[in-house]
Amino acid sequence: MSKNKAKIIGMTVLTSTMLLSGCGLFNTEVQKKIDPPKTVTVKDETVSKVTTAKDKETAQNTVKTELYLIDKDGYVVPQTLALPKTASVAKQALEYLVVNGKGTDLLPNKFRAVLPEDTEVSVNINKDNGVATVNFSKEFKNYQPQDEQKILQSVTWTMTQFDNVKSVKLQMNGHDLTEMPVGGTPISENLSRASGINIDTTDVADITNTKPVTVYYIGGEEGSYYYVPVTRRISNTEKDNYAAVIKQLIQGPSEKSTLVSEFMSDVKLLEAPKYENGTVTLNFNKNIYDSFKDKEISQSLLDTLVLSLTEQKGVEKVAVEVEGKVDIKNDQGKKVSEPVTRPEKVNTGSF
């Protein structure tokens, strides 16, 4: 049994709808079956109607936005929150990243904001080239040195979730920043997701002969699991980036990491990944099946697979086969015979 699966077994059995459309991985509980009530009072109906109306009103007045926050283990993690509708969603997203700012009461448990307290921001997006120029007030320099890389990653990934933003340029008091003001970390002219996130260089002897791939592992704790993007360095000799992503998922995070992977070490691709019209097709051996359920694939495993591969340029969907067969179900009994697309938002809901 791999070290990653051993970690997973010690956790509550993973399900995934909750990560992409709910509130983290749920605790598995035995549900008691009870007879439905034979009558429904007017009071119950009224409460139900009021709740439904309130939910609809909330949905109409809010927009789901990914905020890249710092979790208790120091990882930069996307959390999707319902923010007020506004004409400037990009500027608002950054405002909600300010410590003790607008987003304070919305932060999930054991997460913290990344921008220094009282920092003011403005955003200008060039529609022609997709460059978002972010200007911070002088308070931006009041951060802890150890958070420098996290701030850069959080701002970059929060901004580039928007379709009209391809890269980010940073300023402070209207002056271009070529390095971070506290620790001096160099800042490229235009920051993008290609710069990576939660960068792991474990066992990398010569970084100059490597290239980055971003994969998703599982973080959190019982009752509040979530997906965490991690950028690993792979050899430049790796010609197939899709196969390299699968390799990293099977290998799992470093031993020092608090993250886990659901991939068993004996999972293998039976042939090279195939790419056509935005879809990557993968043919696995039967060890991809959930060890607890017969001929079913863990949905959380599928989620990390899709999230990881759609970080690759041009990949929109992932099709999964097992020994050449497409008649597959997830651990919730739902068929996954069609290619799977990336969810619009990741780690939605609150804990």
C-alpha positions in Angstrom: 0.0 0.0 0.0 1.4 3.4 -0.9 2.1 6.1 1.6 -0.6 8.2 0.1 -3.3 5.6 0.3 -2.3 4.8 3.8 -2.9 8.4 4.7 -6.2 8.4 3.0 -7.5 5.3 4.7 -6.9 7.0 8.0 -9.2 9.8 6.8 -12.9 9.7 6.4 -13.8 7.9 3.1 -13.7 10.7 0.4 -16.6 11.8 -1.7 -16.4 14.7 -4.0 -19.6 16.5 -4.9 -19.1 18.4 -1.7 -15.7 19.7 -2.8 -16.7 21.1 -6.1 -20.3 22.0 -5.2 -20.7 21.7 -1.5 -18.6 22.4 1.5 -15.6 20.1 1.8 -15.5 16.4 2.1 -18.3 15.1 4.3 -18.0 12.7 7.2 -19.4 9.3 6.3 -22.3 8.5 8.6 -24.9 5.8 8.7 -28.2 7.4 7.9 -31.3 6.2 9.6 -34.3 5.6 7.5 -37.5 7.1 8.9 -41.1 7.2 7.6 -42.0 10.6 6.1 -44.5 12.6 8.0 -48.1 11.9 7.0 -49.1 15.5 7.1 -47.3 18.8 6.6 -48.4 21.8 8.6 -48.9 25.2 7.1 -46.1 26.5 9.3 -43.6 24.0 7.8 -44.7 25.1 4.3 -44.3 28.7 5.1 -40.8 28.2 6.5 -39.8 26.2 3.4 -41.1 28.9 1.1 -39.4 31.7 3.0 -36.1 29.8 2.9 -36.4 29.1 -0.8 -37.1 32.7 -1.5 -34.2 33.9 0.6 -31.8 31.4 -1.2 -33.0 32.7 -4.6 -32.5 36.3 -3.5 -29.0 35.5 -2.3 -28.1 33.8 -5.5 -29.4 36.8 -7.6 -27.4 39.3 -5.5 -24.1 37.5 -5.3 -21.4 36.1 -7.5 -19.3 33.1 -6.7 -15.6 34.1 -6.6 -12.5 32.1 -5.9 -10.3 33.7 -3.2 -6.8 32.2 -2.8 -6.4 32.1 1.0 -3.7 30.6 3.3 -4.7 27.5 5.2 -3.4 26.4 8.6 -0.5 24.5 7.0 0.6 27.5 4.9 -0.8 26.4 1.6 -2.4 28.9 -0.8 -5.8 27.4 -1.5 -8.8 28.5 -3.5 -12.0 28.9 -1.6 -15.2 29.9 -3.5 -17.3 32.5 -1.6 -20.5 34.2 -2.6 -19.6 37.9 -2.8 -21.9 40.8 -3.6 -22.5 41.5 -7.2 -20.5 44.4 -8.5 -19.3 46.0 -11.7 -15.7 45.4 -10.7 -15.4 41.7 -9.6 -11.6 41.6 -10.0 -11.1 44.6 -7.7 -13.6 43.2 -5.2 -11.9 39.9 -5.1 -8.6 41.6 -4.0 -10.4 43.7 -1.4 -11.7 40.5 0.2 -8.1 39.3 0.5 -7.2 42.1 2.9 -6.6 41.2 6.5 -9.5 42.4 8.8 -11.2 43.7 5.7 -14.5 43.0 3.9 -14.0 39.2 3.8 -13.2 38.7 7.5 -16.6 37.2 8.5 -16.7 35.0 5.3 -13.3 33.3 5.8 -13.6 29.5 6.2 -12.4 28.0 9.5 -8.6 28.0 9.8 -8.0 30.1 6.7 -6.5 33.6 6.7 -6.4 36.5 4.2 -3.1 37.5 2.6 -2.9 41.2 2.0 -1.8 43.5 4.8 -4.4 45.3 6.9 -5.7 48.6 5.5 -4.2 47.9 2.0 -6.2 49.7 -0.7 -6.3 48.4 -4.3 -7.2 49.5 -7.7 -7.3 47.4 -10.9 -7.0 48.3 -14.5 -7.5 45.5 -17.1 -6.1 46.0 -20.6 -8.8 44.4 -22.9 -6.3 44.0 -25.7 -3.7 41.9 -24.0 -5.4 40.7 -20.9 -2.9 42.3 -18.5 -4.4 43.4 -15.2 -2.4 46.2 -13.5 -2.9 46.0 -9.7 -1.9 49.1 -7.8 -1.6 48.8 -4.0 -1.4 51.5 -1.4 1.7 52.0 0.8 0.2 49.6 3.4 1.0 46.7 1.1 4.6 46.6 2.4 3.4 45.7 5.9 3.6 41.9 5.6 5.7 39.2 7.1 8.7 38.1 5.0 7.6 34.5 5.0 4.3 35.4 3.3 6.0 37.1 0.3 5.7 34.2 -2.2 2.2 33.4 -0.9 1.0 36.9 -1.5 2.3 36.8 -5.1 0.7 33.5 -5.8 -2.6 34.5 -4.1 -2.9 37.7 -6.1 -1.9 36.1 -9.4 -4.2 33.1 -9.1 -7.2 35.1 -7.7 -6.9 37.5 -10.7 -6.4 35.0 -13.4 -9.6 33.1 -12.6 -11.3 35.8 -14.6 -11.5 35.1 -18.4 -10.3 38.6 -19.4 -7.2 38.4 -17.2 -4.2 36.5 -18.6 -1.4 38.0 -16.5 -0.9 40.5 -13.7 1.4 43.5 -13.3 2.0 44.9 -9.8 2.4 48.5 -8.6 2.6 50.3 -5.3 1.6 53.9 -5.1 1.5 54.0 -8.9 5.1 52.8 -9.3 5.9 49.5 -11.0 7.2 46.8 -8.7 10.2 44.8 -9.9 10.7 43.1 -6.6 8.6 42.6 -3.4 9.2 45.4 -0.9 10.1 43.4 2.1 12.1 40.3 1.1 13.1 41.4 -2.4 11.6 38.5 -4.3 11.9 39.4 -8.0 8.6 40.1 -9.8 8.4 39.4 -13.5 6.7 42.1 -15.6 3.6 40.0 -16.1 2.8 37.3 -13.5 0.8 34.3 -14.7 -0.2 30.8 -13.5 2.9 29.6 -15.3 4.8 30.9 -12.3 3.3 28.2 -10.2 1.7 27.9 -6.8 2.7 26.1 -3.6 5.9 25.2 -5.3 7.5 21.9 -4.3 11.1 21.4 -5.3 11.6 18.3 -3.1 14.3 16.0 -4.6 15.1 18.4 -7.4 18.8 18.7 -7.7 19.1 20.9 -10.7 16.1 23.1 -11.2 17.4 24.6 -14.4 16.8 21.4 -16.2 13.2 21.1 -15.1 9.8 22.5 -16.0 6.7 23.0 -13.9 3.4 21.0 -13.8 0.6 21.8 -11.4 -1.4 19.0 -9.8 -4.1 18.9 -7.2 -3.8 17.0 -3.9 -6.1 16.8 -0.9 -5.7 18.9 2.2 -7.7 19.8 5.3 -9.0 17.5 8.0 -12.0 15.4 8.8 -15.2 17.3 8.0 -13.4 19.9 5.9 -11.3 18.5 3.1 -10.4 20.5 0.0 -8.3 20.5 -3.1 -4.9 22.1 -3.1 -2.9 23.0 -6.2 0.8 22.2 -6.0 3.4 23.0 -8.6 6.0 20.2 -9.0 9.2 20.3 -11.1 9.7 17.6 -13.7 12.6 16.8 -15.9 12.8 18.6 -19.3 13.3 15.2 -20.8 9.6 14.4 -20.0 8.0 14.8 -23.4 4.4 13.9 -22.5 3.1 16.4 -20.0 -0.2 14.5 -19.5 1.6 11.4 -18.5 3.9 13.4 -16.3 0.8 14.8 -14.5 -0.5 11.3 -13.9 2.9 10.2 -12.6 2.9 13.1 -10.1 -0.6 12.2 -8.9 0.5 8.5 -8.4 3.8 9.5 -6.7 1.8 11.8 -4.4 3.0 14.8 -2.4 6.4 14.9 -0.5 6.7 13.0 2.7 7.0 16.3 4.6 3.7 17.5 3.2 0.4 17.3 5.1 -1.4 16.7 1.8 -2.5 13.3 0.4 -3.3 11.7 -2.9 -5.9 9.0 -3.5 -3.9 7.3 -6.3 -2.5 3.9 -5.3 1.1 3.3 -6.3 0.1 0.4 -8.6 -2.2 2.5 -10.8 -0.8 2.6 -14.3 -1.6 4.0 -17.7 -1.9 1.1 -20.2 -1.1 3.4 -23.1 0.0 7.0 -23.8 -2.6 9.7 -23.2 -4.5 10.7 -26.3 -5.4 14.4 -27.0 -8.0 15.5 -29.5 -10.1 18.7 -29.7 -9.5 19.7 -26.2 -10.1 16.2 -24.7 -7.4 14.0 -23.1 -8.3 10.3 -23.0 -6.7 8.1 -20.4 -6.7 4.3 -20.3 -5.9 2.9 -16.8 -5.4 -0.5 -15.4 -8.0 -1.8 -13.0 -6.1 -0.6 -10.0 -7.7 2.8 -10.5 -10.8 1.3 -9.0 -11.8 2.2 -5.4 -10.4 -0.5 -3.2 -13.5 -0.3 -1.0 -16.0 -0.6 -3.8 -16.2 -3.1 -6.7 -15.5 -1.5 -10.1 -16.1 2.0 -9.0 -13.8 5.0 -9.2 -13.5 7.4 -6.3 -15.1 10.7 -7.4 -12.5 12.7 -5.4 -9.8 10.8 -7.4 -11.6 11.8 -10.6 -11.8 15.4 -9.4 -8.0 15.7 -8.8 -7.4 14.1 -12.1 -9.6 16.6 -14.0 -8.4 19.6 -12.1 -4.8 18.7 -12.7 -5.0 17.9 -16.4 -7.1 21.0 -17.2 -4.3 23.1 -15.9 -2.5 22.1 -19.1 -2.9 24.4 -22.0 -5.7 23.4 -24.3 -7.2 20.7 -22.1 -10.9 21.2 -21.5 -12.1 17.7 -20.8 -10.8 14.4 -19.5 -12.1 11.0 -20.6 -11.3 7.9 -18.5 -11.2 4.3 -19.6 -10.3 1.2 -17.5 -8.7 -1.5 -19.6 -10.2 0.1 -22.7 -13.8 0.1 -21.4 -15.8 3.3 -20.8 -18.7 1.8 -18.8 -17.5 3.2 -15.5 -19.2 4.5 -12.4 -18.0 6.7 -9.6 -18.4 5.8 -5.9 -21.8 7.4 -5.9 -23.1 5.1 -8.5 -23.1 7.8 -11.3 -21.9 6.9 -14.8 -18.8 8.7 -16.0 -18.7 7.3 -19.5 -18.6 10.8 -21.0 -15.6 13.2 -20.8 -15.6 15.3 -17.7 -15.1 19.1 -17.8 -13.4 21.2 -15.2 -15.8 22.8 -12.6 -16.3 26.5 -13.0 -15.3 27.0 -9.3 -13.3 24.9 -6.9 -13.9 24.3 -3.2 -17.2 26.0 -3.0 -19.3 26.6 0.1 -18.4 27.3 3.7 -17.4 25.0 6.5 
